[in-house]
Amino acid sequence: MLSPTSTSLRRGRLARLLHWIASPYFRYRHANLIHAVRVALAMATSFIVTSGINVPHGVWASVSLLVVIGGLQHYGNIRKKATERALGTMLGAAFGLFLILVQTLFGSLLLFFVLMCVIAGGCAYYAIGKAGYVALLTAITMVIVSGHGDLPLSTGLWRTANVLIGIVIALAFSFVLPQYATYSWRYRLADNLRECARLYGALLDGTPLIAEETARRFYAMSQRLVQSRALMESVSKETDVPIARLEEIQRLHRSILAALEMLITSMPDVTGASESRFAIACSPREYAVRQQLLQMARALRFGRVGLLYRAVDVSAHAAQPCGDDRGDPTTQGMHWLAMRFVEQVDRLRLRLSEIERQWNIEGARPLSG
C-alpha cells in the first residue's frame, strides 16, 4: 500500500502537471500539438456517435467536423465563427434539400445542375467579401446534402442531420484548452521587446554585430510583428480594448523595430582600439532604456503589470547630450535616433499601462519556458 505521504506527493505532482498543461504559455508554445490532439479526439467522438447509433451516411459528420474545426481558432473569434458556421450550414442544407425537391418534382437533371451552378455562383460572389466564410460553407453543405441529383429526400435529410452532428461536436471541442489571442499577442510582443533589449545592449557594450545574424534576428521580429497584427481583431473582442488603441500600440511596436534597425546600420564601422565606439553614449539613460525594455517584456510575459509602473522613466533624459560625442558629426545622427528610440519605448510603456487591466486577463501567471 502507498503511504499517505506518497499519495499526497503524487497528487501534488499531478496538480502541477495539470496546471502546467492548462497554462496559457504551454498552449501558446504547443498550439499545433494541442490542435492536433483536439481534432483527433473530435474525430473519434464523431465515429463513436455516428457508428454507435447506426446513423446512415455518418461519414459526412466527420467531413463537416473537419471543415469546421480544421483551422485553429482563438477564443475571441469562436463566437463569431460559431454563428457563421451555423448560418452557413443551415443555408446550405436548405438549398440542398430544395434542389432534391426540384429534382423529385420535375425529374430534370439539367434544371438541377443549372440551379446548383447558379447558387454556387451566388456563393462565390459573396465569398470574396465579409460574408465569405458563410458563403463558402453554404456552397459546401449544399453539395454534401444534394449530391449530383441522384439522392432521395431521405438521404438529403440524413446528410443534413450528419452535418449538424459534425458542427455540434466541432464546436464542443473548440472550447477545449482554447488558445487566447491576447496571450499570443502578449508573448510575441514580449519576445520582440526582449530581443530589442539584447540588440540594444550589444550596442551599449560595444559588441560587434554580425550582419547576417542581425538580419536574421530582425526578420524573426518582423514576422512576429506581422503575426501580432493579424491577432488584433480577436484581442479586441477578448479584452474589449478599442481596436484604435491596439493600432497605436502596433504602430509604436513597428517604430521601435525601425529605429533600432537604423541605429544598428548607422553605427560607425570601427575595430581595434576604438572598439568601444560601438557604445551609443556615455550617459545612464541608454542603460535605463534597456532595463525598461526587459521590464516591459516581463510584464507582458508573466502578467506582472507592476513592472510597467516601476520601469525607469527615461523620457526626462531624452534631450540630454551625450558627453564627449556630442560634437562628433559621425555620431550626431546616431544620437538623434537614440533619442527617438527612447521616446518610442516610453510611449509604448504608457500605452500598455493604460490598458493593463484588460490585457492581463484572468490574472494568470503563465509558466516560464
C-alpha positions in Angstrom: 0.0 0.0 0.0 1.1 3.6 -0.7 1.7 5.7 2.3 -0.3 8.9 2.8 2.9 10.9 2.1 3.4 9.1 -1.3 -0.2 9.7 -2.2 0.0 13.4 -1.4 3.2 13.7 -3.4 1.6 12.1 -6.4 -1.4 14.3 -6.1 0.8 17.3 -5.9 2.8 16.3 -9.0 -0.5 15.6 -10.9 -1.8 19.0 -9.8 1.4 20.7 -11.0 1.2 18.8 -14.3 -2.4 19.8 -14.9 -1.6 23.4 -14.1 1.4 23.3 -16.5 -0.8 21.9 -19.3 -3.6 24.4 -18.7 -1.2 27.4 -18.6 -1.6 29.9 -21.4 2.1 29.8 -22.2 2.0 26.0 -22.7 -0.9 26.4 -25.0 1.0 29.1 -26.9 4.2 27.1 -27.3 2.4 23.8 -28.2 -0.6 25.2 -30.1 -0.1 22.9 -33.1 0.2 19.8 -30.9 -2.9 20.7 -28.8 -4.9 21.4 -32.0 -3.8 18.0 -33.5 -5.0 16.2 -30.3 -8.2 18.2 -30.3 -9.1 17.3 -33.9 -8.1 13.6 -33.3 -10.4 13.4 -30.3 -13.2 15.1 -32.1 -12.9 12.7 -35.0 -13.0 9.7 -32.6 -16.2 11.2 -31.0 -17.7 11.6 -34.4 -17.0 7.9 -35.2 -18.4 6.8 -31.9 -21.6 8.9 -32.1 -22.5 8.0 -35.7 -21.5 4.4 -35.6 -22.8 3.8 -32.1 -26.4 4.8 -33.0 -26.0 3.5 -36.6 -26.6 6.8 -38.3 -26.7 6.4 -42.1 -24.1 8.3 -44.1 -22.2 9.1 -40.9 -19.1 9.9 -42.9 -20.5 13.4 -43.6 -20.4 14.2 -39.9 -16.7 13.7 -39.9 -16.3 15.7 -43.1 -18.4 18.6 -41.6 -16.3 18.4 -38.4 -13.0 18.8 -40.3 -14.4 21.8 -42.3 -15.5 23.5 -39.1 -12.5 22.8 -36.8 -9.8 22.5 -39.3 -8.4 26.0 -38.6 -7.1 26.8 -35.2 -9.5 29.4 -33.7 -8.7 31.8 -30.9 -11.2 32.2 -28.1 -12.1 35.7 -29.2 -13.1 34.5 -32.6 -15.0 31.3 -31.7 -18.4 33.0 -31.1 -18.3 34.8 -34.4 -17.2 31.7 -36.2 -19.8 29.6 -34.5 -22.6 32.0 -35.7 -21.2 32.0 -39.2 -20.9 28.2 -39.3 -24.4 27.7 -38.0 -25.8 30.1 -40.6 -23.8 28.7 -43.5 -24.7 25.1 -42.6 -28.4 25.9 -42.3 -28.5 27.8 -45.6 -26.5 25.1 -47.4 -28.8 22.4 -46.0 -31.9 24.3 -47.1 -30.5 24.8 -50.6 -29.5 21.2 -50.8 -33.0 20.0 -49.8 -34.5 22.5 -52.2 -32.5 21.0 -55.1 -33.5 17.5 -54.2 -37.2 18.5 -54.2 -36.8 20.2 -57.6 -35.2 17.0 -59.0 -38.0 14.9 -57.4 -40.8 17.0 -58.7 -39.5 17.8 -62.2 -37.1 14.9 -62.8 -34.8 17.1 -64.9 -31.1 16.8 -64.2 -30.4 19.8 -66.4 -32.6 22.0 -64.3 -31.0 20.6 -61.1 -27.4 21.4 -62.4 -28.4 24.8 -63.6 -29.9 25.8 -60.3 -26.9 24.3 -58.4 -24.5 26.3 -60.6 -26.5 29.5 -60.1 -26.5 29.0 -56.3 -22.7 28.2 -56.3 -22.0 31.3 -58.4 -24.0 33.4 -55.9 -22.0 31.9 -53.0 -18.8 32.7 -54.9 -19.9 36.3 -55.4 -20.2 36.8 -51.6 -17.2 34.5 -50.8 -14.7 37.4 -51.5 -16.4 39.8 -49.1 -17.1 40.0 -45.4 -19.5 37.1 -45.5 -17.0 34.9 -47.3 -16.9 32.1 -44.7 -20.8 31.8 -44.6 -20.9 31.7 -48.4 -18.2 29.0 -48.6 -19.9 26.8 -46.0 -23.3 27.3 -47.8 -21.9 26.0 -51.1 -20.0 23.1 -49.5 -23.1 22.0 -47.4 -25.4 22.3 -50.4 -23.2 19.9 -52.4 -23.0 17.5 -49.4 -26.7 17.4 -48.9 -27.9 17.3 -52.5 -25.2 15.3 -54.2 -25.4 15.3 -58.1 -29.2 14.9 -58.4 -29.2 11.2 -57.7 -30.2 11.3 -54.0 -33.7 10.8 -52.5 -35.1 13.3 -50.0 -34.5 10.8 -47.1 -30.8 10.7 -47.9 -30.6 14.5 -48.0 -32.3 14.7 -44.6 -29.8 12.2 -43.1 -26.9 14.1 -44.6 -28.3 17.3 -43.1 -28.5 15.7 -39.7 -24.9 14.4 -40.0 -23.7 17.9 -40.9 -25.3 19.3 -37.8 -23.8 16.5 -35.7 -20.4 17.3 -37.0 -20.9 21.0 -36.3 -22.0 20.4 -32.7 -19.0 18.1 -32.0 -16.6 20.5 -33.6 -17.9 23.5 -31.6 -17.8 21.5 -28.4 -14.1 20.6 -28.9 -13.3 24.2 -30.0 -13.6 25.2 -26.3 -11.2 22.5 -25.0 -7.9 24.3 -24.0 -8.7 27.3 -26.2 -5.9 29.5 -27.4 -6.4 33.1 -26.3 -5.4 35.6 -28.9 -4.5 38.0 -26.1 -1.8 35.7 -24.8 -0.3 35.1 -28.2 -0.3 38.8 -28.9 1.4 39.5 -25.5 4.0 36.8 -25.9 5.0 37.9 -29.4 5.4 41.5 -28.2 7.4 40.4 -25.2 9.7 38.3 -27.4 10.3 41.3 -29.6 11.0 43.6 -26.7 13.4 41.2 -25.2 15.2 40.8 -28.5 15.4 44.6 -28.8 16.9 44.8 -25.3 19.6 42.2 -26.4 20.5 44.1 -29.5 20.4 47.5 -27.8 22.6 46.1 -25.0 25.1 44.9 -27.6 25.3 48.4 -29.0 25.9 49.8 -25.5 28.5 47.3 -24.6 30.4 47.8 -27.9 29.8 44.2 -29.0 30.3 43.8 -32.8 27.1 42.6 -34.6 27.4 40.2 -37.5 25.3 41.5 -40.4 23.9 38.1 -41.4 22.9 37.2 -37.8 21.4 40.7 -37.2 19.4 40.4 -40.4 18.1 37.0 -39.3 17.0 38.4 -35.9 15.2 41.3 -37.4 13.4 39.0 -39.9 12.2 37.0 -36.9 11.0 40.1 -35.2 9.2 41.3 -38.3 7.4 38.0 -38.6 6.2 38.3 -35.0 5.1 41.9 -35.8 3.0 40.7 -38.7 1.5 37.9 -36.7 0.6 40.3 -33.9 -1.2 42.5 -36.5 -3.4 39.5 -37.5 -4.4 38.9 -33.9 -5.7 42.3 -33.1 -9.3 41.8 -34.0 -9.5 38.8 -31.8 -7.6 40.6 -29.0 -10.1 43.4 -29.1 -13.0 41.0 -28.7 -11.4 39.2 -25.8 -10.3 42.3 -23.9 -12.8 45.0 -25.0 -9.9 47.3 -25.9 -10.8 49.5 -28.8 -9.0 48.5 -32.0 -7.7 52.1 -32.3 -5.7 51.6 -29.1 -4.2 48.4 -30.3 -3.4 50.0 -33.6 -1.4 52.7 -31.7 0.5 50.0 -29.8 1.2 48.2 -33.1 2.5 51.5 -34.6 4.8 52.1 -31.6 6.0 48.4 -31.9 6.8 48.9 -35.5 8.5 52.3 -34.8 10.8 50.7 -32.1 11.9 48.0 -34.5 12.6 50.5 -37.3 14.5 52.9 -35.0 16.7 50.1 -33.6 17.5 48.8 -37.1 18.5 52.3 -38.1 20.7 52.7 -35.0 22.5 49.4 -35.8 23.0 50.3 -39.5 24.2 53.8 -38.6 26.9 52.6 -36.2 30.4 53.5 -37.3 32.4 50.6 -38.6 35.4 50.7 -36.2 37.7 48.0 -34.9 40.8 47.5 -32.7 41.4 50.1 -30.0 38.3 52.1 -30.9 36.0 49.1 -30.5 34.3 50.9 -27.5 32.9 53.4 -30.0 30.2 50.8 -30.6 28.7 52.1 -27.4 25.9 54.6 -28.2 26.6 57.1 -25.4 28.0 57.6 -22.0 25.0 58.7 -20.0 23.0 56.2 -17.9 19.8 56.8 -19.8 20.6 54.2 -22.5 21.1 51.6 -19.9 17.8 52.6 -18.4 16.1 52.1 -21.7 17.5 48.5 -21.9 16.1 47.8 -18.5 12.8 49.3 -19.4 12.5 47.0 -22.4 13.2 44.0 -20.3 10.7 45.0 -17.6 8.0 45.6 -20.3 8.8 42.1 -21.7 8.5 40.5 -18.3 5.2 42.3 -17.6 3.7 41.0 -20.8 5.2 37.6 -20.4 4.2 36.9 -16.8 1.3 39.3 -16.3 3.3 41.2 -13.6 1.9 44.6 -14.6 3.6 46.3 -11.6 6.8 46.2 -13.7 5.3 48.7 -16.1 5.0 51.3 -13.3 8.3 50.5 -11.7 10.1 51.0 -15.0 12.6 53.9 -15.0 11.2 57.0 -16.6 13.8 57.8 -19.2 11.8 60.4 -21.1 13.1 63.2 -18.9 16.6 62.4 -20.1 15.8 62.1 -23.7 17.1 65.5 -24.7 20.4 65.3 -22.8 23.5 65.5 -24.9 25.9 62.5 -24.8 29.1 63.7 -23.3 32.2 63.9 -25.4 30.5 62.6 -28.5 28.0 65.5 -28.8 30.2 67.4 -31.2 31.2 64.5 -33.4 29.5 64.7 -36.8 29.7 61.0 -37.3 27.6 60.3 -34.2 25.1 63.2 -34.1 22.6 61.4 -36.3 23.0 58.3 -34.2 22.3 60.3 -31.0 19.2 61.7 -32.6 18.0 58.2 -33.4 18.7 57.1 -29.9 16.6 59.9 -28.5 13.7 58.9 -30.8 14.1 55.3 -29.7 13.9 56.4 -26.1 10.7 58.3 -26.7 9.0 55.4 -28.6 9.9 52.9 -25.8 8.4 55.2 -23.1 5.3 55.8 -25.1 4.8 52.1 -25.6 5.1 51.6 -21.8 2.5 54.3 -21.2 0.0 52.8 -23.7 0.4 49.3 -22.2 0.0 50.6 -18.7 -3.2 52.4 -19.7 -4.9 49.1 -20.7 -3.1 46.6 -18.4 -6.4 45.6 -16.7 -7.8 44.4 -20.0 -4.8 42.5 -21.4 -3.9 40.9 -18.1 -7.0 38.7 -18.5 -7.7 36.1 -15.8 -4.8 37.5 -13.7 -2.9 34.5 -14.9 0.8 33.9 -14.3 2.0 31.7 -17.2 4.9 29.4 -16.5 8.3 30.3 -17.7 9.7 28.3 -20.7 
